[in-house]
Amino acid sequence: MSLRGFARRHEINDYSALQCRRMRTDDLDFHLPAELIAQSPAAERSASRLLHYRRSDRAIAHRTFADLPSLLRRGDLLVFNDARVVPARFTLQKKTGGRVEGLFLGEDAAGEWRVLLKNLRRGDDHPLHFADAPDVAVRVIERREAGEVRLAVGSDEPALVLLSRIGRMPLPPYIKREKDHDSRDVADRERYQTVYAREPGAVAAPTAGLHFTDDLMTQLDAAGVEKTFVTLHVGLGTFRPVSAETLDTHVMHAESYTISADAAATLNRAKQDGRRIIAVGTTSARVLESQPADAAFAAKTDQTSIFIYPPYGWRHVSAMITNFHLPKSTLIAMIAAMVGLDEQRRIYATAIAERYRFFSYGDAMLIE
């Protein structure tokens, strides 16, 4: 098959990306004015702007997210990620009074946490305690690769219960908050969480879902748009820029996901009917595209380290709702895989010119 034929078959409209499989990470770089990085969400979730892109004719239209029900078709299947963000940031205090900022990654066993710690030198290992729970002692058990640390936490409370009291929302570093921001953290606990979040464990939000409201979900039901939920616990690796020179040498992080029996059945019906499967966010897309192309969806819990970048032949996802992503990130590579590198650049240049808001608390895009 020719390159152009391959491009048509796999809906890649920038077939030049296929000419060199060793795509350079720099191809995904762009200049973003700092003032376009959203520091807070829109006043109302569905009031965010929505850039509407059609692959069929490369048309771009500017709408609001509340317009979404009118843009979708009856029978479309929206696939949401129902992961719930853990208030995973915490502060430890040293004997000297100095503070150590931490990020919870997981609990291997009762009282044994996997974390990232900032500003903890080897001589500072103990005694430590939580700044917001002085009665809870903390001890370093092990230092692992990539800065990961294992802690022994002297509390009978499960990690998620303790963090619900003392933790703060793990906002990305490009969202700036003052150290004393209790009132902002209360707001972030609500807005850096989807309205349908159910399964706790994520340390970053599936941000494309932040624009949905209960009312919008009701409107989608009335419009005959079906929905189902998968779970992917978003990790830090999702937002890290690619450091490898070429995309094919980047080592992708792994994330845990679950597809329920109900979700598998719903997905299989949509496939059999030839209806569109629309991923709400890159995280849902990763779950779907991690499944075999030639087999039915099945209930499972697994891990995925899939890295989607040009050229890529999409297996299941027909369209996507997504935010505007970081330069040189795995997320923007996925967008380039869906629309082609040249079109990804044109769309982002248009979004910048039109003053769309970028990243987690920013505006959204519908690619169909």
N, C-alpha and C positions, 0 to 999 in steps of 0.2 A: 504494500500500500504506500502511496506517495505521502509526503509530509502534509500536503494540503488535504488529502483524503483522510489522514489520521486526525487532522485538526477538525474537519467537518464531523467525523464520526464521534469525536469526544467533545464537541462543542467548545473548542478552543479557538477564539477568533483572532488571536495573535500567533500565527503558526511559526513566526520567526523564533519564538521561544523554544520551539522544538528542535531548532537547528543546532543547539548546543545544550546538551543535557547537563553540562557542568555550569549551571547558571550561577552567576556571581551574586553574592549577598549585597554588594553595592548597587545592584540593579533595583533593589527595593528601598533605596535611600531617597529621601526628599527633605526639603526645608519646610519646617512648620513654624509659623510665628508663635511665640510662646503664649500670646494672649488668646490663642484659639484652643489651648488646653483647658478643658472645663474643670473648674475647681469645685463646683457644686452642681447638683442636678437642676433641671428645669423646674419651675414652680409647680407644675403638674406633670406627672409622668408622661402622659400621652401628648403633651404640648411640645415635646421635642420635635425638631425638624426631621423630615424623612426625604432623603435623596432616592428617587425611584429610577432604576436603571433597567432597560430592557435589552437583553442580549440579541434579540431577533433583529433589531434595527439600530442598536447602539444609542437609543434615545435616552436623554436625561431630563427628568422633571423634578420640580421642587415642591414638596408637600409637607404636611405635618403628620406625625405618627397616628393621630386620630383618624386619618384618611384610610388607614390600612384595610378595614373591612371592605371598602369599595374597590380596592385594588386587587383583591384576591378572588379566586373563582370558587363557586359552590363545589364542594367535593375535595378541595385542597386539604392536605393533612399537614398541620403545623406540629413540629416536634420540639418540645420544650425541654430544657434541662432544669430539673426541680431541686438541684443541690442547694443546700442552705449554708450561707457563709457563717463561719465560727468567729466570734470576737477574739481573734487569735493573737493579737498583740498584747504584750504584758511587760511589766517593769520589775526587775529584780533589784534589790538593794544589797550592797556590800557592807562589810563590817565598818569600813572607813566612811560610809555614808554615800559613796559613789553609786551611781545607777547604771544598770545594764539593761538595754532594750532587747526584748526577745520576741520571737514569732513561733507559735505553736504549729507543728507540722503533723503530729499524730501521737497516739498513745499506744505503745507496743504491748504493755501489760498494765495492770492497775498500779498507778503511781509512777510509771516509767514513761516519760515524755520524750519525743523527738522534737528538737527545736533548732532554730538559728539564734545565735546571740551576738550582739554587737558590743564591742569594747570590753570584752572579758579576757584579760590576760591570764596566763597559767597560774600565776601566784594569787589570783583573785578567786580561786575556785570555791572557797568556803571560808567562813559560813556565809550563806546567802539566804534571803527570804524575799517573798513578794512584797513590793512596796505598798500594795493595797491590801495585803493580808499578812501583816507582820508575824502572825502566829504560825504561818506555814513555812517550814524550813525547806530549803532546796539544796541538793548536792549534785555536783557533776559526776556522772558515772563513767562516761566515755566521750572522747572526741573523735569524730568520724571525718571522712573526706568531705570536701566541698563546704566546710564550715559547719556541718551538722554536729549537734551535741546531744547526748542522751542524759536526761536529768532524772534523779529520784526526787519525787515531790511528796512531802510528808503530810498528806491529806487523805482522808477517807472518801472525799468527794470525787466522783469521776471528773476527768479533765473538762468535759463540756459544761458540767455544772459549775465548777470553780471558775472557769473562764467567763461564764455568763455573769458572774458577779464582779470580776476584777479585770476582765479583758476589754480591749478596744477593737473596733473594726479594722481589719487589715487593708486599709486603703493603699493603693499603689503609691510609690514615692513621688510621682509627678503631681499628686494632689497634696497640697501643702496645708498642714494644720499646725496651730500653735500647740506647744506641749500641754498647756492647760486648756483643754477644749472639751470639757465635760458636756456642755450643751450641744456642741457640734457633734460629738460622738453619739448622743441620743438621737439626733437627726439622721446621722449616718447609719445607725443600726436599723432604721426603718428604710431609708432610701437606697442604701447599698445592699439591697436584698430584693429579690423579685416577690411579687404578691403571691406567687404560687410555690415559694420555696418550702420544701418539706424535709429533705434528707440532709441532716447536718454533717459537715466534714470538709467543705471547701474553704480554702484560704484566700480565694478571690471570687468575685461575683461573675456569673455568666451574664455579662453586661447588656447583651442585646435584649434580654428579657426585662430589663429595668423599666422599659417604656410602657409595658402592658399594665392596665388597670383591671379591676374586677368588671367594671362597666364595659370596657373594650372586649374582654373575654365573652361577655354576654352578647355583645353585638356580633362577634365572630360566630357564635353558636347560631344566632338568628339568620346569619348570612349563609348558613350551611357549610361553614368551614370546620372541619374536624380537627381535633387536637389529641395528642398523646404526650406522655412524659417519659423521659429516660433520666438517668442520674449519672453525671460525671463530676467527680470532686476536683474542682479546678485547683491546680497547684501553681507555685511561683514560676515554674518554667514556662508557662503559657505566655508570660509577659516579658521574658528576658530577650533582649536583642540577640540575634544570631551572631556569634563571634567568629565562626568559620569563614574562610575566604570564599568558598563555594558552598551552595546549599547541599550538594550531595555528600559533603563531609561533615555536616552538622549532626551531632548526636541528639536525637529528640528525647525529651523527658517522657516518662510514663505516668499515666493517670488512671485511677480506678474508675470503672463504670459499671452500671447495672441496667439491663433491659428486662423489664418484667414480662410475665406471660401475656398480660393484657396488651402491653405496648407491642410485643412481637406480633400478636394476632392482628392488631390494628394496622401495623405496617404491612403485613402480608396482604391484607385485604386491599389496601391502597395500591400496592404493586400489581396485584391481580387485576384490579379495575383500570389500571393505567392512569391513576390519578397522580397529581404532583405531590411529592414529598418535600416540604419546605423546612429547612433547618433554622430554628431560632437560635442563631449564634454559631460561632465556630466550634464551640464545645459539643453541641448536639451533632454538628456535621462530623466531628471526629468519631463520635460513637457510631453513627450510621455508616460512615465510610470504612470503619474497621471491620464491618461484616462482609462475608464473602459475596461476590457478585452473582454467583451461580447457585446459591442456596437460599432457602427461606430464612427469614429472621427467626431467632430462637431465644427463649429466656436464658439469660446468663449473667454472671458477674465475672469480670475479667479486668485486664489492664490493656491499655492501648498506648503505643508510642508512634502511631502513624504520623508522618510528616507529609503534608499535601502541598506541593509546589509544582510549577510548570516543568514539563508537561505531565498532566495527570488526567486519566480517564475516569470521570465520576461514575460511581457504581449505583448510587441510590438517590442522592440529593439533586433535586431539580431546580431549586431556588433557595435563596438564603436571606435572612434578615440579620444584619450585623452592624456594629458600630464602626467608627473610623479608627484605624489601628496605628501602633507605633511604627516608625521607620525601621527597616531591617529586622522585622519580627517574623516569627513563624505564622502569625495571624495574617499579616499583609501578603505573605507568600501564598496563603490559601486563597485570598481574594484574586491574586494574579492568576492562580490556577483555574479559577472559575470564569474570569472575563478576558484573560490574556494580559500580558505585561503592559503593552502599549495602552490598552483601555484602562487598566488599573491606574496608570500614571495620569491619564486624561481625567478620569473620575475624581481622583484626589486633587488634581490641580483645580478642577471646577469647584470642589468642596471648599478649598482654601480661598479661592477667589470670591465665593459666595458667603464666606465667613461662617461656615458650619463649625460647630463645637466638636472637639476631638476627644477620643479616648473614653474611659469608663463612664464618666458622667456626661458625655457628649451626646451628639445627635446620632441618627441611625440611617441605614441604607437598606433598601430592598432591591436585591438582584434577582431578576427573573428572566 
